[in-house]
Amino acid sequence: MKQLTVEVRKNAQDQALAEFVDAWKKLEEGTTVEASDRLYFRDWSTFASLFTPRRVELLEALRQEPADSIRALARRLGRDQKNVHADVQALMTVGLIERDGDQLTAPYTEVGAALTFAA
């Protein structure tokens, strides 16, 4: 099962950098570091602009069955091809959709989201 952790936090860049530095230090010490997929957003509005209901529906459809093309995916969803193309591009930019040749897939079986409030 491939999992993605999504977090909304004000210090997103600092958190990502701290995790990178921690992993680097462990590797220098010879400790094995397990890979984890994380996606950080600085604020709720940025998160919500990516994870729209239509895009979540699109991801669910690709998890059920990969699509041979954007056109085929748009037909399956009953949506305009231009809008599906824009959604696919946005989700590909952050790694939520992958393209192998013409085939589109959603690589994550689980996406967990957390909202962290500053102290």
Salt bridges, closest charged atoms under 4 A:
GLU7 OE1 - ARG9 NH1 2.88
GLU7 OE2 - ARG38 NH1 3.53
GLU19 OE1 - ARG38 NE 3.42
ASP22 OD2 - LYS26 NZ 3.45
ASP87 OD1 - ARG55 NE 2.83
ASP87 OD2 - ARG79 NH2 2.59
